[in-house]
Amino acid sequence: MANAEHSGRPAEAFGATAVGTARARLRAARLGLWLLAAVLAVRQVAVVLGPPRGERLTDLETWVGPDGVVHVNGSLYDSTRFTGTPFGGLVLKPLTRAAEQALGWGWTFGTLLLVVALGLVVARALPQPVSRRTSLLAAPVAISVLMLSLPVRNTLYLGQTSIIPVLLVLLGCFVVRGRKAGGVLIGLAAALQPTVLLFAALLWFTGRRRAAAATGMTFAGVTALAWAAMPHDSYTYWVHHMAGVGLGGKADALANQSLHGALLRLGLTGPLEIGLFLALGAAVATLGVRRAVRYARDGQLLLAVALTGCAAIAVSPTTWQHQLLWVLLAVVGRVGRRASDRYVWPVAVVLVMTLPAKMMLPNMPALHPLRDNAVLLAAVAAATAIPFLPRTSPYYRFPIPTEYAEPVPARWKHVPLLPFLKRVLTRPNLLLELLLIRVTYAAYQQVRLAATGGSNSAGRVRAEAHGQEILDLERFLHIDIEHPVNHWVVGVDWLRNFFDFYYESFHFVVPLTVLAVLYWRRPVDYRWARSALGFATLLALVGFWLYPLAPPRLMPALGIIDTVHGVQDFSKPDYGTLTALTNQYAAMPSLHFGWSLWCGLVIAIVAPKWWMKALGLLHPFFTVSAIVATGNHWVLDAAGGAAVVLAGFGLAYALMGPRAGSAAKAVQRPERVPTAQKESTPSS
């Protein structure tokens, strides 16, 4: 300030410049997010309308097409293709003549407009107070996340109506001023999805009794209207369907994410299953509404609406994928007292609602009950168990801050350090780390498989041609040792068994063990090592995509003996149980060797004793011997694995700065709120 005054420039000019720069960045970020939302919307239109007629908007065509269930004479429920309420069928009746001409493009763009409206309402309904940055970025972020979510994608592709009830409830709670008018909108939503009636209880217990009464009367009125117009269908739906039988095919389909569907998947049927469903549903509904009322009185009405919707998901006899948007709205709740814990709940919800369940959990039979009911478990947890912070908590606005190590400047000054990769002294949240590691590995598997067109047979010719190129290069370099080493090892039984065991067992066990030890004992080194491993794996995926390569064991003319999988029938190779769904032509670079080299280098760097360092370096030596001896990789594959690992460490250095784990101490800040923050925390 003294220098500024001495130079004749007002000190305020510097502050104004900083504020102007921040505002410019905020405007740029907002524009970028809106462009992202627009790109996602265009992509959804292309996905929906790209396939030929008959393969798109199948539910809509089933309902209102020339031969749709609402167009033909007889009951809506003569088949199992219509699962809506009689009022829903009554609303769709007038659309039958226009199905072929207008409902393709019109329905799709209309649904997109509903998604945009939903995102705008959600952004407006965020619990106050919100920062200027949040208020400006909330709408495009909400719309983008909605576009990516499985419920919206499913709704658009099938031509469903499930966004309408959610939007009606939000309009009734946050936009419409008159209480009766808001109740009418929620009553119409309940006429389309009966479990929305839970919102009448939320309105009643939060003091909006006129709106609750309007909800009940509207629901009763339109349901009676539909009963008068379609008495047989109404009797079938309200007596047969609501007795717990369910419509729309088997009620135990994975798409039915309700308590009823989960119980059927567990093998329960008949009166026992229905009784247990009613008991569990009553418990979830009661506890969910009580928690929602508490958060509504706390000023978090959007969270209260989300929790009520999550309870409605669980208690419905059938809850299909396009009806699960309520879970996504629960991301507005804040969980955890530490700043580093705040990301766990929203990240978990977004992952569950945007990725297939098989990417969330490994394909192990013991985990199938969790995998098959992932969204239901998230909904029940949100409604009944997740400890969302009240606004009166001192941690709501001021969580315990994260401890960072002192910045260490990088050697290359022209390379900008990434601010989100700063060295954190405290341990990262374990659940968040496990989620990210699992999803990253699932994405890694998908990219490996997609690199050859989605199957191993699709890339065989190209991969074998590349294999011949690698063999020719090794012969030129005089390192083509795969055949003699393989046949020598086959002749020594104990050595063959050792390398087979090492190849199959240590590829995952050792890296996970190293990560676990670093996480517990050296959290700063954990983040550094994890980042290097992530960069190396990302570079390897590029190699798999650009250069599919057949390993020696899958080169028919080479005569390599596959010691792990047995003699191969090259017309239909047996790739083994653990690798049946992965790309067998993702050999260059070898991550078997790359990950082992990463383990060896990390152990050699951080281990305190020389014998630990030596033991760590033995792992890549045994691994490279195993991958060559078993015929699973070329020698040059190992060289490629070493290259991506070294590049991974180089990127970590360039973008994060030098490793500071040896100098940093893991400091655990006591979980208390600073006095200044306590004084500035509002009392309400």
N, C-alpha and C positions, 0 to 999 in steps of 0.2 A: 504494500500500500504506500509506503514511504517513497519507493522508487517511482510508483505511478504518479504520486503528487509532485515529486521533484521534476518529472519529465513533462509536467503540464497536462497530462491526460487524466481525466477523472477516474477514480477507482471503480465507480459504478460501471464503467464501460466494459471492464473485464467480466463482471458478473452478467451484464446484458449479453455479451458475446457468448458466454457459456450457455445461458438460457436459450439464446437463439439457436445455437448448435443442437442442443438437446431437443428443442421443438422440431427442428428440421429432421433429425433422426427419427423422431416419433412419427412425423408425417410420412417419411419414407417407409418406415416399418408398417404403418397402417395401410399405405398403398400396396405394399408387397403382399400383405395378408389378404387384402381384397382381391388382388390378382390371383392369389393361390385359390381362394374360394371360387373365383370364376373358372379357373382351369379345372378344378374338381367337378364343378357343375357340368362343364362341357364334356368331361370324361364320362360322367354318369349318363348323360344323354346318348353318347356314342355307344356305351355298353348296353343300354336299354334298347335303343332303336337300331343298332347295328345288325343283330341277328335277323334272319328272315321271319316273316309273319308266321305265327304258329309256335315259335320258340321264345317269344317275348310277351310280356304282360299276360302270362298264362292264366293267372287267377282272374284278372279282369275279363278276359275273353271267356273264361269258364262261366262267369256270372252273367255277362250282358251281351255276349256274342250271339250270332244267329241261332245257335243251338244251346245257348247258356241256360243255366238253371232258373233264372228269373224270367226267361223268355218263353219257356215251354209251359204247357198246361200241367197241372198237378202240384205236388208239394215241393217247396224249396229243398226239403230234406229227404226226398226220395233217394238221392245219391248222397255221397259223403263229401261232395265237392264244395258245398256252401256251409260255412261255419259261423256266419254272422247272425245277428239277431233278426227277428221278423221285421223290425223297424228298418234295419239296414237294407233288407230285401225290398221293402216298400219304397225306400228312397231310390234304389237302383232301378226300379221298374221303368221309369220314364226314359232311361238311357239306352234301352235295348235297341231302338231303331238306329241310333247314331253310333253304335259300337264300332262298326267297320270303318266308317268315314272319319270320325273326329276323335275317338277316344285314344288313339295311339299317341300322336304328338300332343294333343290337348291335355290328356291325362298326365303325361310325363312332365310337361312344362308347368301345369297346374300344381303338381306335387313339388316341383322344385321351388315354386313361389311359396308354398306352404312351409318348406324347410327354411327358406330365407326369413319368413315371418316368424317362425319358431325361434330362430337364432336371435333375431332382433328383440323379441319379447324376453328371452332368457337374459340377454345382456342388460336390458332395462331393469330386470327384477333382481339383480345381484344385491346381496345384503350391503347396506350402507355402514360406514363410509367406504368409498372406493377411490383410489387414486386417479388422477387425470389419465395416466397411462392406461390403467385398466379400463376406464370408461371408453377410451378411444379404440382400444384393441379388442375389447370383449366380443363385439358383434362379429367381426370377420373370423376370429378364432372359434367362436361357437358354431358358426355356419360351416367352417372347414371341418371341424370335428364331427358335426352331424353328417356331412357329406361322406366322410370316411367310415362312419359307423355301419355295422352290419344291419341294424334295423332299417335304416334309411336306404341302404343299397338293396336290401331285400324288398322293401316296399316299392321302390322304383322299378325293379326288375319284374316283380310279379304283378304290379298294378294294384297294390293294396290301398286301403283307406285308413291305416292305423295312425297316421300323423294327425288326422283330423281330431280325434278325441283328445290327444295331448294338447294340441293348439287351443281347442275350445276351453279346456280346463285352465290353461295359462292365461287366456284372454279373460276368462271369468274371474280369475284371482288378481290379475295385475293391471289390466287395461280398462275394462268396463267399469265405469264409476258407480252406477246404480247397483245396489246389492242384489235386488231382485233380478236385474238383467244378467248379472254374473251367475246367479243361481240357475237361470234358464239355460245359459250356455253349458254349464256343467251337467245339467239334467239331460240335455241333448247328447252330450258325450257319453253319459251313462246309458242312454238308450242304445248306443252303438256298442259299448263295452260295459256290461252290467256291473263289473267290480269297481268301476269308477264311482259307484255310489258311496264308497268309503270316504270320498271327499265331502259328502254331506255331513258325516260325523266330524271331520276336521273343521268344517265351517261352524257347526253347532257349538263345539267345545271351545272355539276361539272367539265366540261372541257374535258371529255373523249368522244369527238364527233365521233372519228373513231370507238370506241367500240359501241356507240349508233347506228351509221349507220350500223355496222356489225350485230347488234342485229336485226334491222328492216329488213335488206336484208335476213338474215338467216331465220327469221320467215316467210317472204313472200315467199322465195324459197321453203321451206319444205311444207308450206301450199299449194302452187301451185302444188307441186308434189303430195300431197295427193288428191287435187282436180282433177288432171288429172287421177289418178288411181281410184278414187271413186267419180265421179262427183255428183251422186245422194245423197250420204251420206254427202258430203261437203255442198251441197245446203241445206239439211235438218238441218245440225248443224249451219251453219253461218247465215241462214235466219230465220229458225223457232226457234232454241234454243236461239240465241242471241237477238231475239225480246222480250225476257223476259218470255217466256212460261216455260222454264225449263224442264229438263228430270230427270229420275230416281225416278219416283213415285211423290207423292205430294210435291210440292216445299215448302209447309209450314211445312214440317217435322222439328222436333227440331234439326235434324242433320244439316240442312242447315243454317249455321251461317253467312248469308250475309244480307245486307239491304233488298234485295228482299224477302228472307225468313221471316225476321222480320215483314215487312209490310203485308205480307200475313197472318202471325199469328195474326196480329192486326185486321184482317177482311177486309182489303182493297183489291180490285180486279179490273181487267179491265184496261182501259186506264188511270184512275186516279192513280192507283197503279204504273203502268209502268212509267208514267210521274214523279211521286214523287220519284221513285227509281232512275231514271236517274238524276234528279236534286240533290238529296242527294249524289248520287255516284260521280257526278262531283265535288261537294263541298268537299267531303272527299278526293278524289284523288288530287285535287288541293292543299288543305291545307297540306295533308300528304306529298306530294312530296316537297313542299316548305320547310317544317320543316326538311325533310330528307336532302335536299340540304344544309341547314344551318348547320346541325350537321356533314355532310360530310366535309364541309369546315373547321369545327372546329377540325377535326382530329378524329371524332368518326364515321368512315365509317361503322362499324358493326351495330351501332345503326341506322344509316341512312338506311342501308339495311333492318333492322327489321321494321322500320316505313313504308318504301315503301311496304313491304310485308303485313303489317297490313292494309294498304289502299287497297291493292289488294284483301284481304279477304272480305272487306266490299263491294267493287264494283262488285264482281263477281255475276252473276245470281244465281249460286249454289256453295256454299262452304261447303263441307262435313267435318266431324270431322278429317279425315286423312289429310286434307289440311291446318291445322291451326298451323303449326309449327312456322310460322313467329311471332306469339304472344310470344312464349317462348323465342325467341331470344332477345326480347325487355328487358329482365332482365338486360342486360349490361348497361342500362341507369341509371344514378345516380340522385336520387330525394331527396330533402330536405337538409337543411343547418345543422341540428343537426345530430350527429352520431346516436342517437336513432331512427331517422326517416328513416335512410338509408335502413332499412330492410322491410319497409312497401311495397314498390312497388315490389321487387323481391318475397317476400312471397306471396303477392296477386296473382301475375302472376303464380307462381308455383302451388298454390292451385287451381286456376281456370283451369289450364292446366293438372292437375293430378287427380282431384277429380270430381265425377259427380256433376252436378249443384244442385241436390237436397240436397247435403251435404253442399253447400255454403249458402243457404238461407232457412228459415223455409218454410214448406209446407202451405203457406197461399195464397189464391186466389189473394189478392192485390199485392203480390210479384211475381206472376207467370211471368209477362212480363220481370222482371229483371232476374229471374231464367232461363227462356227459352232462353234468349239472352245474357247470361253471357259472353261467349267468344267474341261475336260480340261487346258488349259494351267495353270489355277490348281492343279489336283491334282498335275500333274507338277512344277510349280515348288515346291510345298510339300514334296513327297517328295524332291526332288533338289537344289534350289538356294537356297531362301530361307534367309538366314543368321540363324536364330533364335539368340538369346543364351543361352549356358549360365548356370546359376545361379551359377557361380563368377565370372562377369564382374562387375567393379565397377559396370557400367552396368545390370545386371539390376534392381536395386532402386533405384538412384540415377542416373537418366539426367541428362544435362546440362540444367539448368533453362532455361526460356524467359525471355528478357529482355523486360521490360515498361517502357513509358514511364511517367513520373510521371502520376498521375491528374489530369485537368483537370476541375474541377467544372462541371456544366451550369448554365445560367442558371435552369432550372426545377427547383427543389429537390424539388418533390413528385413528379417523374418519376424512378423508380429506374433507375439505370444497370445494364445487363446485364453481369454479371461475365465471361461467356464472350466478350464483344465488346471486351475490353480491348485497348488498342493494344500490339501486339507489335512489338518492334524488329527482330527477326530475320525473314528471309524464311520464309513458310510452305513446307511441302513441296510441290514442284512436282507430283509425281504425284497427291497428294491433291487439290490444287486442280483439276487437269485432270479427275479423276474426278468431283468435285462439280459442276464447271461442265457437263460432258457430261450427267450424270444430271439436273441441274436443267433444262437446256435440253430434254432428252427429255420430262421431266414437263411442261414448258411447252407443248411440241407436243401432248401428249396432252390437256391441259386445254383448249387451243384447239379441238381437234377435238371433244372431248366436250361443249363448250358448246352445240353445235347438235344433240345427239343422236347423235353419232358419224359424221355425214356432212354434206357441204355442202348436199345437197338437203333434208335434214330441217329445216333452219331457214330456208329461202329466203323463205317468205311473211312470217315475222316480221321477218327482216332487211331485206327491202324496205320493209316498213311503217315500220321505224325509219329507213331511209334517207330516206323521204319526210318524216318528222318533222324530220330534220336539215336537209334542203333548205328546208323551210318556215321554220325558225328562221334559217337563213342569209339567206334573202330578206328576212325581217323586219329583220335586222341590216345588210343591204346588203353582205354579204361573199360572195355566191354567185358566185364568180369561176371555178369549176371548168370550166364549158363554154367560155367565151371563151378562157381560158388554154390549155386543151387543144387547141382547134382552131387557135389561133395557133401553138403549138409544132409541131403536125403539119405546118404549112405551111413550116417552116424545117428542112430536113433535118439540118443539122449540130447544131442545138439539140435536135431530137428524139433523135438518136443519143446526144448527150451525156447527156441526162436519163435515157434508157433504160439506158445503161451505168452511170450513177451510182446509179440505183435498184437495179439488180441486183447491183452489185459492192461497194459501200461499206457496206452495212448491217451486215455481219459483220466485214469486214476492219478497219475503223477501231476499233470497240470492243475487238476482240481485240488490236490493236496497242497501244492505250492501256493495256490491262491488262498486256500483256507488258512495256512500258517501265516502268510503275510497279512491277511485280514485281521487275524487275532493278535499277532505279535508286532507287526510293522505296518500300521495302516497307511502311512505316507508312502512307503515303498509299494504297498498293494496298489494304490492308484497309479503310480508310475508304471509298474510292471503290467497291470491290466491294460493300460492305454497302449503300451507297446505291443502287447499280444493282439489287441483289437486292430491296430493298424496293420500288423502283419497278416492277420486273417483276411482283412479287407483286400489287401493287395493280392493275396492268393486267390480270392474269388475272381478277380480280374483275369488272372492266369487261367483258371478253369474255364472261364467264359470264352476267352480268345483262343485257347490252344488245348482243346480236348485231346487227351493222349491215352492210348491203350497201354496198360502196364505189361511187363514181360509175360506174366501168366496168361494174358488174353491175346497173345500173338501166336496164332496157330502153328506157324512154320518154325518157331524158335525152339520148341521142345522143352520149354520150362515146365517143371512139375509144380503144380499149385499145392503146396504143403498144407495150407490152411483150409481150403475149400474142397480139396480132392480133385480127381480127374474131371476136366471140364468138357461138357458137350457144347461146342461153340455155336451150334444152332440155337441152343437155349441154355446159356451158362447158369450154373447154380452159384449165386453170389453169397450165399450164407444168410442166416437169420438176421444178423445185426446190420447187414449192408444191402438187403434186398431192395430197399427203397431209396438208395443213394446212387449217385452217378459214378459208376465204376471207371469212367474215363476222365475223372478229375484227379489226374496223377501228377501234373506239372503246375505248380511246385508241390513237393511232398510236404503236407502239413504233419504227417506222421513224424518226419524228421524235424520239420520246422518247429513244431510245438515242443519236441524233446530238446532241441537246441535252446529254445527260449527258457525252458526249465533249467537247463545246465548253466546258462549264463546268469540267470537270476540268482540261483543258488551260489554260484561262484562269486557274485558281487556282494550279496548280503549276508552270507553265512559267516559266523564269527571264527570258525576253526578251519585249519587247512584241510583236515580229513573230510569235513563236510563239503568243502569246495570240490575236492577230488571226487567224492562220491557223486556229487551232482553232475560233474562232467562225464562220468561213466555212462549216464543215461543216454545222451545223444549217440555215444559210441555204440552201445548195445542196440539202439533203435536203428541206426543206419545199417548195422550188420543184419538185423532182423528183416528189414524191408527188402534188402537185396537177396538174402538167403531164401526167403519165402516166395520170391518172384513177384512181389507186389509193387516194386518201384525200380526205375532205372537209377544208376548212379547220378546222372544229371538231374533227376528229380530232387535228390537230396541237395544238390548244389542250388537248385531253384528255391528249395525251402530255406536254406541258409540265407539266400539273398533277400527274401521277403522279411525274414526275422531281423536281419541287420537293418533293412530299410525301416522296419517298424520302430526299432530303437532310435534310429536317426530322426524319424518324424516326431517321436515323443520328445526328443531333445530339442528339435527345432521349434516345436509349437508350445512346449511346456517349460523349456529351460532345462538346465542340468539337474540331475537327480540330487535331491536334498534330504533323502531319507536318513543318511548317517548323522546329519547334524540336527535334524528336527526331532523333538520329543512329542509323543502323543499326549497332549494336555487335555484332560477332561474338565471342562468348565462345570462348576456346580450348577445344578438346575434351579436357578433362582432368577428373578427378574431384576435388572438394575433399578436402583432407587429412582433415577431420572425417568425411566420408563414407567415405573409404577405411578409416579406423580402425574405423568402425561396421559395415562390410560383413562378413558372416560368411565364414569361410574355406571352407565347404563349399557 
